[in-house]
Amino acid sequence: MKITLISTSPRKNSNSLRFVSYLRHLLAEEGQHEVSIVTFEQYDIPFVGQGSVKPDHLTPFQQELIGAWDAADLVLFAMPEYNWTAPPQATNIIHQLGGPAFKHLFENKAFAMVGISNGRGGRQPALDMTTVMNKIISFTNSYSIVSPKLYESHETDKNLDEHGHFIGHEVYERTVKAFLTYTLNVAHRWLASSLVEK
């Protein structure tokens, strides 16, 4: 399976990047997936009302993001919690790419959402992004699924080091692995059901 892990924090060495790096380590142990990571450190997508993304004039960051997303069977967004919601960069990419020119990004894919916190939080950004993503899938009349299981990464910096290696509490490790297993199962089932009428 081709999997793209998107760290939606624009900060260097962010907790979101730690989390997706940890997932890449876990997926590498299985040895049966092609995994790529996209970070938002070079984010340059104009915000709604200030410009648009043009398919024939993509910047290097936009090419990386759209290329990795388009190639993936499973796309996972890791989002830091900013004031109890998702970062504006995360929702903005859905608004900017959720139209006819980029409809292919929402077709025949599985999506998963993770909220990241250095404290006890993360649920709200994952919920908010799930709502927006489901609406765009519906609006574009696409056939994709957003996994119903969210993950809240609590105290991320205490559980993962800067390279995404586990250093924390066994509950964290166990729950991340359970989330990943569930997400992969949803993606496998969705991708295997190729008889859906379009």
Backbone as JSON Lines, residues from 0, in Angstrom:
{"i":0,"aa":"M","n":[0.84,-1.19,0.0],"ca":[0.0,0.0,0.0],"c":[0.88,1.24,0.0]}
{"i":1,"aa":"K","n":[0.48,2.24,-0.76],"ca":[1.2,3.51,-0.76],"c":[0.56,4.44,0.28]}
{"i":2,"aa":"I","n":[1.38,4.94,1.18],"ca":[0.89,5.73,2.3],"c":[1.63,7.06,2.34]}
{"i":3,"aa":"T","n":[0.87,8.15,2.42],"ca":[1.46,9.48,2.59],"c":[1.07,10.01,3.96]}
{"i":4,"aa":"L","n":[2.07,10.39,4.73],"ca":[1.9,10.95,6.06],"c":[2.2,12.43,5.99]}
{"i":5,"aa":"I","n":[1.22,13.26,6.35],"ca":[1.36,14.71,6.19],"c":[1.42,15.37,7.56]}
{"i":6,"aa":"S","n":[2.56,16.0,7.85],"ca":[2.72,16.77,9.08],"c":[2.32,18.2,8.78]}
{"i":7,"aa":"T","n":[1.19,18.65,9.35],"ca":[0.63,19.94,8.96],"c":[1.13,21.11,9.8]}
{"i":8,"aa":"S","n":[2.16,20.9,10.59],"ca":[2.75,22.0,11.34],"c":[3.83,22.67,10.51]}
{"i":9,"aa":"P","n":[3.84,24.01,10.44],"ca":[4.9,24.7,9.7],"c":[6.21,24.82,10.48]}
{"i":10,"aa":"R","n":[6.2,24.41,11.74],"ca":[7.4,24.53,12.58],"c":[8.4,23.43,12.26]}
{"i":11,"aa":"K","n":[9.67,23.76,12.32],"ca":[10.71,22.76,12.14],"c":[10.75,21.85,13.36]}
{"i":12,"aa":"N","n":[11.01,20.57,13.15],"ca":[11.12,19.6,14.24],"c":[9.88,19.61,15.14]}
{"i":13,"aa":"S","n":[8.72,19.71,14.53],"ca":[7.47,19.8,15.29],"c":[7.07,18.46,15.88]}
{"i":14,"aa":"N","n":[6.14,18.52,16.82],"ca":[5.59,17.29,17.39],"c":[4.83,16.49,16.33]}
{"i":15,"aa":"S","n":[4.21,17.18,15.38],"ca":[3.51,16.49,14.29],"c":[4.49,15.69,13.45]}
{"i":16,"aa":"L","n":[5.66,16.27,13.2],"ca":[6.69,15.55,12.44],"c":[7.22,14.36,13.25]}
{"i":17,"aa":"R","n":[7.35,14.53,14.56],"ca":[7.76,13.39,15.4],"c":[6.77,12.24,15.25]}
{"i":18,"aa":"F","n":[5.49,12.58,15.23],"ca":[4.47,11.53,15.18],"c":[4.5,10.79,13.85]}
{"i":19,"aa":"V","n":[4.54,11.52,12.74],"ca":[4.52,10.82,11.45],"c":[5.83,10.04,11.24]}
{"i":20,"aa":"S","n":[6.93,10.54,11.83],"ca":[8.18,9.79,11.75],"c":[8.06,8.48,12.53]}
{"i":21,"aa":"Y","n":[7.38,8.54,13.67],"ca":[7.14,7.33,14.45],"c":[6.29,6.33,13.66]}
{"i":22,"aa":"L","n":[5.26,6.82,13.0],"ca":[4.44,5.93,12.18],"c":[5.27,5.31,11.06]}
{"i":23,"aa":"R","n":[6.15,6.09,10.47],"ca":[6.99,5.53,9.4],"c":[7.88,4.41,9.94]}
{"i":24,"aa":"H","n":[8.4,4.58,11.16],"ca":[9.2,3.52,11.78],"c":[8.35,2.26,11.96]}
{"i":25,"aa":"L","n":[7.13,2.43,12.46],"ca":[6.26,1.28,12.69],"c":[5.9,0.59,11.37]}
{"i":26,"aa":"L","n":[5.62,1.38,10.34],"ca":[5.26,0.8,9.05],"c":[6.46,0.1,8.4]}
{"i":27,"aa":"A","n":[7.65,0.62,8.66],"ca":[8.86,-0.02,8.11],"c":[9.06,-1.41,8.69]}
{"i":28,"aa":"E","n":[8.62,-1.61,9.94],"ca":[8.74,-2.92,10.57],"c":[7.93,-3.97,9.82]}
{"i":29,"aa":"E","n":[6.8,-3.53,9.23],"ca":[5.97,-4.45,8.46],"c":[6.6,-4.76,7.11]}
{"i":30,"aa":"G","n":[7.33,-3.78,6.56],"ca":[8.06,-3.99,5.31],"c":[7.21,-4.21,4.07]}
{"i":31,"aa":"Q","n":[5.95,-3.81,4.1],"ca":[5.09,-4.05,2.93],"c":[4.39,-2.81,2.42]}
{"i":32,"aa":"H","n":[4.88,-1.65,2.85],"ca":[4.25,-0.39,2.44],"c":[5.29,0.55,1.86]}
{"i":33,"aa":"E","n":[4.83,1.39,0.94],"ca":[5.66,2.46,0.41],"c":[5.2,3.75,1.09]}
{"i":34,"aa":"V","n":[6.06,4.32,1.94],"ca":[5.67,5.42,2.81],"c":[6.43,6.69,2.46]}
{"i":35,"aa":"S","n":[5.71,7.79,2.36],"ca":[6.34,9.1,2.17],"c":[5.81,10.06,3.21]}
{"i":36,"aa":"I","n":[6.65,11.03,3.56],"ca":[6.29,12.07,4.52],"c":[6.35,13.43,3.83]}
{"i":37,"aa":"V","n":[5.33,14.24,4.06],"ca":[5.32,15.63,3.59],"c":[5.18,16.51,4.82]}
{"i":38,"aa":"T","n":[6.04,17.51,4.93],"ca":[5.94,18.46,6.04],"c":[5.5,19.82,5.49]}
{"i":39,"aa":"F","n":[4.99,20.65,6.37],"ca":[4.53,21.98,5.97],"c":[5.56,23.06,6.27]}
{"i":40,"aa":"E","n":[6.81,22.7,6.44],"ca":[7.83,23.7,6.75],"c":[8.01,24.71,5.63]}
{"i":41,"aa":"Q","n":[7.77,24.28,4.38],"ca":[7.89,25.2,3.23],"c":[6.51,25.56,2.66]}
{"i":42,"aa":"Y","n":[5.5,25.5,3.5],"ca":[4.11,25.76,3.08],"c":[3.99,27.1,2.36]}
{"i":43,"aa":"D","n":[3.4,27.09,1.17],"ca":[3.23,28.34,0.42],"c":[1.91,28.38,-0.34]}
{"i":44,"aa":"I","n":[0.93,27.62,0.13],"ca":[-0.38,27.65,-0.51],"c":[-1.11,28.9,-0.04]}
{"i":45,"aa":"P","n":[-1.56,29.75,-0.97],"ca":[-2.25,30.98,-0.54],"c":[-3.54,30.65,0.2]}
{"i":46,"aa":"F","n":[-3.84,31.48,1.17],"ca":[-5.08,31.27,1.9],"c":[-6.27,31.7,1.05]}
{"i":47,"aa":"V","n":[-7.4,31.1,1.32],"ca":[-8.61,31.38,0.55],"c":[-8.87,32.88,0.54]}
{"i":48,"aa":"G","n":[-9.12,33.42,-0.64],"ca":[-9.35,34.85,-0.79],"c":[-8.1,35.62,-1.13]}
{"i":49,"aa":"Q","n":[-6.92,34.95,-1.04],"ca":[-5.66,35.63,-1.33],"c":[-4.97,35.06,-2.57]}
{"i":50,"aa":"G","n":[-5.6,34.09,-3.2],"ca":[-5.0,33.45,-4.36],"c":[-5.52,32.04,-4.5]}
{"i":51,"aa":"S","n":[-5.0,31.3,-5.46],"ca":[-5.44,29.93,-5.68],"c":[-4.26,29.1,-6.16]}
{"i":52,"aa":"V","n":[-4.46,27.78,-6.13],"ca":[-3.44,26.85,-6.6],"c":[-3.76,26.49,-8.04]}
{"i":53,"aa":"K","n":[-2.8,26.72,-8.93],"ca":[-3.0,26.47,-10.35],"c":[-2.25,25.21,-10.75]}
{"i":54,"aa":"P","n":[-2.95,24.19,-11.26],"ca":[-2.31,22.9,-11.58],"c":[-1.1,23.0,-12.49]}
{"i":55,"aa":"D","n":[-1.09,24.0,-13.39],"ca":[0.02,24.12,-14.34],"c":[1.11,25.08,-13.88]}
{"i":56,"aa":"H","n":[0.99,25.6,-12.65],"ca":[2.0,26.51,-12.1],"c":[2.25,26.18,-10.63]}
{"i":57,"aa":"L","n":[2.6,24.94,-10.35],"ca":[2.8,24.52,-8.96],"c":[4.22,24.86,-8.5]}
{"i":58,"aa":"T","n":[4.31,25.29,-7.25],"ca":[5.62,25.52,-6.64],"c":[6.22,24.17,-6.24]}
{"i":59,"aa":"P","n":[7.5,24.12,-5.89],"ca":[8.09,22.85,-5.45],"c":[7.35,22.22,-4.28]}
{"i":60,"aa":"F","n":[6.94,23.01,-3.29],"ca":[6.19,22.45,-2.17],"c":[4.86,21.89,-2.64]}
{"i":61,"aa":"Q","n":[4.15,22.63,-3.47],"ca":[2.86,22.17,-3.97],"c":[3.0,20.91,-4.8]}
{"i":62,"aa":"Q","n":[4.05,20.81,-5.61],"ca":[4.31,19.59,-6.38],"c":[4.55,18.41,-5.46]}
{"i":63,"aa":"E","n":[5.33,18.63,-4.4],"ca":[5.61,17.54,-3.46],"c":[4.34,17.07,-2.77]}
{"i":64,"aa":"L","n":[3.56,18.01,-2.24],"ca":[2.33,17.68,-1.53],"c":[1.34,16.97,-2.44]}
{"i":65,"aa":"I","n":[1.04,17.57,-3.58],"ca":[0.03,17.03,-4.48],"c":[0.49,15.7,-5.09]}
{"i":66,"aa":"G","n":[1.77,15.6,-5.42],"ca":[2.29,14.36,-5.98],"c":[2.21,13.2,-5.0]}
{"i":67,"aa":"A","n":[2.63,13.45,-3.76],"ca":[2.59,12.39,-2.74],"c":[1.16,12.01,-2.4]}
{"i":68,"aa":"W","n":[0.29,13.0,-2.3],"ca":[-1.13,12.76,-1.99],"c":[-1.79,11.96,-3.12]}
{"i":69,"aa":"D","n":[-1.54,12.38,-4.36],"ca":[-2.15,11.72,-5.51],"c":[-1.72,10.26,-5.63]}
{"i":70,"aa":"A","n":[-0.46,9.98,-5.32],"ca":[0.07,8.62,-5.46],"c":[-0.4,7.68,-4.36]}
{"i":71,"aa":"A","n":[-0.89,8.23,-3.25],"ca":[-1.18,7.43,-2.06],"c":[-2.53,6.73,-2.13]}
{"i":72,"aa":"D","n":[-2.57,5.56,-1.51],"ca":[-3.83,4.89,-1.25],"c":[-4.43,5.36,0.07]}
{"i":73,"aa":"L","n":[-3.55,5.63,1.03],"ca":[-3.94,6.1,2.36],"c":[-3.2,7.4,2.63]}
{"i":74,"aa":"V","n":[-3.96,8.43,3.01],"ca":[-3.38,9.73,3.35],"c":[-3.73,10.03,4.8]}
{"i":75,"aa":"L","n":[-2.71,10.26,5.62],"ca":[-2.92,10.54,7.04],"c":[-2.44,11.96,7.34]}
{"i":76,"aa":"F","n":[-3.29,12.72,7.99],"ca":[-2.96,14.08,8.4],"c":[-2.68,14.11,9.9]}
{"i":77,"aa":"A","n":[-1.52,14.63,10.29],"ca":[-1.2,14.85,11.7],"c":[-1.23,16.35,11.94]}
{"i":78,"aa":"M","n":[-2.12,16.79,12.84],"ca":[-2.39,18.22,13.02],"c":[-2.19,18.67,14.45]}
{"i":79,"aa":"P","n":[-1.36,19.69,14.64],"ca":[-1.23,20.24,15.99],"c":[-2.52,20.95,16.39]}
{"i":80,"aa":"E","n":[-2.79,20.94,17.67],"ca":[-3.98,21.64,18.17],"c":[-3.6,23.07,18.49]}
{"i":81,"aa":"Y","n":[-4.17,24.01,17.73],"ca":[-3.97,25.43,17.98],"c":[-5.29,26.02,18.49]}
{"i":82,"aa":"N","n":[-5.28,26.45,19.74],"ca":[-6.48,27.05,20.33],"c":[-7.72,26.2,20.07]}
{"i":83,"aa":"W","n":[-7.59,24.91,20.35],"ca":[-8.69,23.94,20.32],"c":[-9.23,23.64,18.93]}
{"i":84,"aa":"T","n":[-8.44,23.89,17.9],"ca":[-8.89,23.52,16.56],"c":[-7.68,23.19,15.69]}
{"i":85,"aa":"A","n":[-7.94,22.83,14.44],"ca":[-6.87,22.49,13.51],"c":[-6.13,23.75,13.07]}
{"i":86,"aa":"P","n":[-4.87,23.62,12.7],"ca":[-4.13,24.79,12.19],"c":[-4.73,25.26,10.88]}
{"i":87,"aa":"P","n":[-4.67,26.56,10.61],"ca":[-5.3,27.08,9.38],"c":[-4.69,26.48,8.11]}
{"i":88,"aa":"Q","n":[-3.41,26.13,8.15],"ca":[-2.78,25.55,6.96],"c":[-3.46,24.24,6.56]}
{"i":89,"aa":"A","n":[-3.87,23.46,7.56],"ca":[-4.47,22.15,7.27],"c":[-5.82,22.3,6.59]}
{"i":90,"aa":"T","n":[-6.7,23.09,7.15],"ca":[-8.02,23.25,6.54],"c":[-7.93,24.02,5.23]}
{"i":91,"aa":"N","n":[-6.96,24.92,5.13],"ca":[-6.82,25.7,3.9],"c":[-6.49,24.82,2.7]}
{"i":92,"aa":"I","n":[-5.67,23.78,2.89],"ca":[-5.35,22.94,1.73],"c":[-6.6,22.2,1.23]}
{"i":93,"aa":"I","n":[-7.49,21.84,2.16],"ca":[-8.72,21.17,1.74],"c":[-9.6,22.14,0.97]}
{"i":94,"aa":"H","n":[-9.7,23.38,1.46],"ca":[-10.5,24.38,0.76],"c":[-9.91,24.7,-0.61]}
{"i":95,"aa":"Q","n":[-8.59,24.82,-0.7],"ca":[-7.96,25.21,-1.96],"c":[-7.91,24.07,-2.98]}
{"i":96,"aa":"L","n":[-7.79,22.84,-2.51],"ca":[-7.68,21.72,-3.44],"c":[-9.0,20.99,-3.65]}
{"i":97,"aa":"G","n":[-10.03,21.38,-2.92],"ca":[-11.3,20.67,-2.98],"c":[-12.23,21.14,-4.08]}
{"i":98,"aa":"G","n":[-11.7,21.22,-5.3],"ca":[-12.51,21.63,-6.43],"c":[-12.22,20.74,-7.63]}
{"i":99,"aa":"P","n":[-12.84,21.04,-8.78],"ca":[-12.7,20.17,-9.96],"c":[-11.27,19.92,-10.4]}
{"i":100,"aa":"A","n":[-10.4,20.92,-10.3],"ca":[-9.03,20.78,-10.8],"c":[-8.24,19.71,-10.06]}
{"i":101,"aa":"F","n":[-8.61,19.47,-8.8],"ca":[-7.87,18.51,-7.98],"c":[-8.77,17.4,-7.45]}
{"i":102,"aa":"K","n":[-9.86,17.15,-8.15],"ca":[-10.8,16.12,-7.71],"c":[-10.13,14.76,-7.5]}
{"i":103,"aa":"H","n":[-9.12,14.47,-8.31],"ca":[-8.43,13.18,-8.22],"c":[-7.81,12.94,-6.84]}
{"i":104,"aa":"L","n":[-7.56,14.0,-6.09],"ca":[-6.97,13.85,-4.76],"c":[-7.97,13.27,-3.76]}
{"i":105,"aa":"F","n":[-9.22,13.27,-4.1],"ca":[-10.28,12.8,-3.2],"c":[-10.97,11.55,-3.73]}
{"i":106,"aa":"E","n":[-10.36,10.92,-4.72],"ca":[-10.97,9.77,-5.37],"c":[-10.22,8.48,-5.03]}
{"i":107,"aa":"N","n":[-10.99,7.46,-4.59],"ca":[-10.43,6.13,-4.29],"c":[-9.29,6.17,-3.29]}
{"i":108,"aa":"K","n":[-9.52,6.86,-2.19],"ca":[-8.51,6.96,-1.15],"c":[-9.14,6.72,0.22]}
{"i":109,"aa":"A","n":[-8.28,6.36,1.14],"ca":[-8.66,6.33,2.56],"c":[-7.89,7.44,3.25]}
{"i":110,"aa":"F","n":[-8.57,8.12,4.16],"ca":[-7.95,9.21,4.92],"c":[-8.02,8.88,6.41]}
{"i":111,"aa":"A","n":[-7.06,9.39,7.15],"ca":[-7.06,9.23,8.6],"c":[-6.58,10.52,9.24]}
{"i":112,"aa":"M","n":[-7.09,10.79,10.45],"ca":[-6.8,12.05,11.13],"c":[-6.21,11.83,12.51]}
{"i":113,"aa":"V","n":[-5.17,12.6,12.81],"ca":[-4.52,12.55,14.12],"c":[-4.36,13.97,14.64]}
{"i":114,"aa":"G","n":[-4.74,14.19,15.88],"ca":[-4.53,15.47,16.54],"c":[-3.32,15.37,17.46]}
{"i":115,"aa":"I","n":[-2.48,16.38,17.44],"ca":[-1.2,16.35,18.16],"c":[-1.21,17.41,19.25]}
{"i":116,"aa":"S","n":[-0.75,17.01,20.44],"ca":[-0.66,17.95,21.56],"c":[0.57,17.65,22.39]}
{"i":117,"aa":"N","n":[1.12,18.69,23.02],"ca":[2.19,18.44,23.99],"c":[1.62,18.34,25.4]}
{"i":118,"aa":"G","n":[0.29,18.44,25.48],"ca":[-0.41,18.25,26.74],"c":[-1.47,17.17,26.58]}
{"i":119,"aa":"R","n":[-2.67,17.44,27.1],"ca":[-3.77,16.49,26.96],"c":[-4.78,17.09,26.0]}
{"i":120,"aa":"G","n":[-4.56,16.88,24.72],"ca":[-5.44,17.46,23.71],"c":[-5.26,16.75,22.39]}
{"i":121,"aa":"G","n":[-5.84,17.32,21.36],"ca":[-5.69,16.79,20.01],"c":[-6.98,16.31,19.37]}
{"i":122,"aa":"R","n":[-8.01,16.12,20.17],"ca":[-9.24,15.57,19.6],"c":[-9.92,16.54,18.62]}
{"i":123,"aa":"Q","n":[-9.99,17.8,18.99],"ca":[-10.77,18.74,18.19],"c":[-10.22,18.96,16.78]}
{"i":124,"aa":"P","n":[-8.9,19.12,16.6],"ca":[-8.43,19.27,15.22],"c":[-8.73,18.06,14.36]}
{"i":125,"aa":"A","n":[-8.65,16.87,14.93],"ca":[-8.96,15.66,14.16],"c":[-10.44,15.61,13.79]}
{"i":126,"aa":"L","n":[-11.3,15.99,14.72],"ca":[-12.73,16.04,14.44],"c":[-13.05,17.08,13.38]}
{"i":127,"aa":"D","n":[-12.48,18.28,13.53],"ca":[-12.76,19.36,12.58],"c":[-12.32,18.98,11.17]}
{"i":128,"aa":"M","n":[-11.13,18.39,11.07],"ca":[-10.62,18.02,9.75],"c":[-11.44,16.88,9.14]}
{"i":129,"aa":"T","n":[-11.92,15.97,9.97],"ca":[-12.79,14.9,9.49],"c":[-14.06,15.48,8.87]}
{"i":130,"aa":"T","n":[-14.65,16.46,9.53],"ca":[-15.86,17.1,9.02],"c":[-15.62,17.75,7.67]}
{"i":131,"aa":"V","n":[-14.54,18.53,7.58],"ca":[-14.23,19.24,6.33],"c":[-13.94,18.24,5.21]}
{"i":132,"aa":"M","n":[-13.15,17.21,5.51],"ca":[-12.79,16.24,4.49],"c":[-14.02,15.49,3.97]}
{"i":133,"aa":"N","n":[-14.89,15.07,4.87],"ca":[-16.11,14.38,4.45],"c":[-16.98,15.28,3.57]}
{"i":134,"aa":"K","n":[-17.04,16.55,3.91],"ca":[-17.85,17.48,3.12],"c":[-17.28,17.63,1.72]}
{"i":135,"aa":"I","n":[-15.95,17.71,1.58],"ca":[-15.34,17.86,0.26],"c":[-15.53,16.59,-0.57]}
{"i":136,"aa":"I","n":[-15.39,15.43,0.07],"ca":[-15.62,14.17,-0.64],"c":[-17.04,14.14,-1.19]}
{"i":137,"aa":"S","n":[-17.98,14.56,-0.39],"ca":[-19.38,14.61,-0.82],"c":[-19.58,15.65,-1.91]}
{"i":138,"aa":"F","n":[-19.03,16.84,-1.71],"ca":[-19.22,17.95,-2.65],"c":[-18.65,17.61,-4.03]}
{"i":139,"aa":"T","n":[-17.51,16.93,-4.07],"ca":[-16.88,16.59,-5.35],"c":[-17.43,15.29,-5.92]}
{"i":140,"aa":"N","n":[-18.41,14.7,-5.22],"ca":[-19.02,13.43,-5.65],"c":[-17.96,12.36,-5.86]}
{"i":141,"aa":"S","n":[-17.02,12.31,-4.92],"ca":[-15.92,11.36,-4.99],"c":[-16.24,10.13,-4.16]}
{"i":142,"aa":"Y","n":[-15.43,9.09,-4.38],"ca":[-15.59,7.85,-3.63],"c":[-14.33,7.6,-2.82]}
{"i":143,"aa":"S","n":[-14.35,8.06,-1.58],"ca":[-13.26,7.86,-0.64],"c":[-13.87,7.7,0.74]}
{"i":144,"aa":"I","n":[-13.02,7.35,1.69],"ca":[-13.51,7.16,3.05],"c":[-12.55,7.81,4.04]}
{"i":145,"aa":"V","n":[-13.13,8.41,5.08],"ca":[-12.33,8.91,6.2],"c":[-12.52,7.93,7.35]}
{"i":146,"aa":"S","n":[-11.44,7.36,7.81],"ca":[-11.54,6.38,8.89],"c":[-12.23,6.99,10.11]}
{"i":147,"aa":"P","n":[-13.16,6.26,10.71],"ca":[-13.87,6.8,11.87],"c":[-13.02,6.85,13.13]}
{"i":148,"aa":"K","n":[-11.91,6.13,13.15],"ca":[-11.08,6.13,14.37],"c":[-10.05,7.25,14.28]}
{"i":149,"aa":"L","n":[-10.14,8.19,15.22],"ca":[-9.18,9.28,15.35],"c":[-8.1,8.86,16.34]}
{"i":150,"aa":"Y","n":[-6.98,9.58,16.31],"ca":[-6.0,9.38,17.37],"c":[-5.64,10.73,17.97]}
{"i":151,"aa":"E","n":[-5.59,10.76,19.29],"ca":[-5.16,11.95,20.03],"c":[-3.79,11.67,20.62]}
{"i":152,"aa":"S","n":[-2.79,12.33,20.09],"ca":[-1.42,12.13,20.58],"c":[-1.16,13.09,21.74]}
{"i":153,"aa":"H","n":[-1.33,12.56,22.96],"ca":[-1.1,13.36,24.16],"c":[0.38,13.37,24.52]}
{"i":154,"aa":"E","n":[0.84,14.5,25.08],"ca":[2.2,14.62,25.59],"c":[3.2,14.03,24.58]}
{"i":155,"aa":"T","n":[3.06,14.46,23.35],"ca":[3.84,13.89,22.25],"c":[5.33,13.99,22.49]}
{"i":156,"aa":"D","n":[5.78,15.15,22.95],"ca":[7.23,15.33,23.14],"c":[7.79,14.52,24.3]}
{"i":157,"aa":"K","n":[6.93,14.0,25.16],"ca":[7.39,13.14,26.25],"c":[7.39,11.67,25.84]}
{"i":158,"aa":"N","n":[6.69,11.35,24.76],"ca":[6.59,9.96,24.3],"c":[7.45,9.65,23.08]}
{"i":159,"aa":"L","n":[7.81,10.7,22.32],"ca":[8.6,10.51,21.11],"c":[9.77,11.48,21.09]}
{"i":160,"aa":"D","n":[10.95,10.98,20.7],"ca":[12.08,11.91,20.6],"c":[12.03,12.65,19.28]}
{"i":161,"aa":"E","n":[13.0,13.51,19.04],"ca":[12.97,14.38,17.86],"c":[13.09,13.62,16.54]}
{"i":162,"aa":"H","n":[13.48,12.36,16.61],"ca":[13.59,11.54,15.4],"c":[12.4,10.58,15.25]}
{"i":163,"aa":"G","n":[11.41,10.72,16.13],"ca":[10.23,9.87,16.05],"c":[10.42,8.49,16.63]}
{"i":164,"aa":"H","n":[11.35,8.35,17.56],"ca":[11.52,7.07,18.25],"c":[10.78,7.1,19.57]}
{"i":165,"aa":"F","n":[10.16,6.0,19.89],"ca":[9.35,5.9,21.11],"c":[10.24,5.92,22.35]}
{"i":166,"aa":"I","n":[9.88,6.78,23.31],"ca":[10.65,6.89,24.56],"c":[9.72,6.99,25.77]}
{"i":167,"aa":"G","n":[8.44,6.79,25.58],"ca":[7.49,7.14,26.63],"c":[6.78,5.98,27.29]}
{"i":168,"aa":"H","n":[5.52,6.21,27.59],"ca":[4.69,5.28,28.36],"c":[4.16,4.19,27.45]}
{"i":169,"aa":"E","n":[4.07,2.98,27.97],"ca":[3.64,1.84,27.15],"c":[2.21,2.01,26.63]}
{"i":170,"aa":"V","n":[1.38,2.77,27.35],"ca":[0.01,3.0,26.88],"c":[0.03,3.76,25.55]}
{"i":171,"aa":"Y","n":[0.94,4.72,25.44],"ca":[1.06,5.49,24.21],"c":[1.42,4.57,23.05]}
{"i":172,"aa":"E","n":[2.43,3.76,23.24],"ca":[2.86,2.84,22.2],"c":[1.75,1.88,21.8]}
{"i":173,"aa":"R","n":[1.06,1.34,22.79],"ca":[0.0,0.37,22.52],"c":[-1.16,1.01,21.76]}
{"i":174,"aa":"T","n":[-1.54,2.22,22.15],"ca":[-2.69,2.86,21.5],"c":[-2.36,3.35,20.1]}
{"i":175,"aa":"V","n":[-1.13,3.79,19.87],"ca":[-0.75,4.18,18.51],"c":[-0.78,2.96,17.6]}
{"i":176,"aa":"K","n":[-0.24,1.85,18.07],"ca":[-0.22,0.63,17.26],"c":[-1.64,0.14,16.96]}
{"i":177,"aa":"A","n":[-2.52,0.25,17.95],"ca":[-3.92,-0.15,17.73],"c":[-4.59,0.76,16.7]}
{"i":178,"aa":"F","n":[-4.32,2.05,16.8],"ca":[-4.86,3.01,15.82],"c":[-4.34,2.7,14.42]}
{"i":179,"aa":"L","n":[-3.05,2.43,14.3],"ca":[-2.46,2.16,13.0],"c":[-3.03,0.87,12.39]}
{"i":180,"aa":"T","n":[-3.18,-0.16,13.21],"ca":[-3.76,-1.41,12.73],"c":[-5.18,-1.2,12.22]}
{"i":181,"aa":"Y","n":[-5.98,-0.48,12.98],"ca":[-7.36,-0.19,12.58],"c":[-7.38,0.59,11.27]}
{"i":182,"aa":"T","n":[-6.54,1.62,11.17],"ca":[-6.5,2.47,9.98],"c":[-6.11,1.66,8.74]}
{"i":183,"aa":"L","n":[-5.11,0.81,8.88],"ca":[-4.69,-0.02,7.75],"c":[-5.8,-0.99,7.34]}
{"i":184,"aa":"N","n":[-6.51,-1.54,8.31],"ca":[-7.61,-2.45,7.99],"c":[-8.72,-1.73,7.24]}
{"i":185,"aa":"V","n":[-9.06,-0.52,7.67],"ca":[-10.08,0.26,6.96],"c":[-9.62,0.53,5.53]}
{"i":186,"aa":"A","n":[-8.37,0.93,5.37],"ca":[-7.85,1.23,4.04],"c":[-7.86,-0.02,3.14]}
{"i":187,"aa":"H","n":[-7.42,-1.15,3.69],"ca":[-7.41,-2.39,2.91],"c":[-8.82,-2.76,2.47]}
{"i":188,"aa":"R","n":[-9.77,-2.66,3.38],"ca":[-11.15,-3.03,3.05],"c":[-11.73,-2.09,2.01]}
{"i":189,"aa":"W","n":[-11.43,-0.81,2.15],"ca":[-11.96,0.15,1.2],"c":[-11.37,-0.08,-0.19]}
{"i":190,"aa":"L","n":[-10.06,-0.26,-0.23],"ca":[-9.4,-0.43,-1.53],"c":[-9.78,-1.75,-2.19]}
{"i":191,"aa":"A","n":[-10.11,-2.73,-1.38],"ca":[-10.5,-4.04,-1.94],"c":[-11.91,-4.04,-2.5]}
{"i":192,"aa":"S","n":[-12.73,-3.1,-2.06],"ca":[-14.12,-3.07,-2.53],"c":[-14.21,-2.27,-3.82]}
{"i":193,"aa":"S","n":[-13.75,-2.85,-4.9],"ca":[-13.7,-2.16,-6.18],"c":[-15.0,-2.31,-6.97]}
{"i":194,"aa":"L","n":[-16.03,-2.87,-6.34],"ca":[-17.28,-3.08,-7.07],"c":[-18.29,-1.96,-6.83]}
{"i":195,"aa":"V","n":[-17.85,-0.91,-6.13],"ca":[-18.76,0.2,-5.87],"c":[-19.08,0.89,-7.17]}
{"i":196,"aa":"E","n":[-20.35,1.15,-7.43],"ca":[-20.75,1.84,-8.65],"c":[-20.44,3.32,-8.53]}
{"i":197,"aa":"K","n":[-19.96,3.86,-9.61],"ca":[-19.62,5.29,-9.61],"c":[-20.51,6.04,-10.58]}
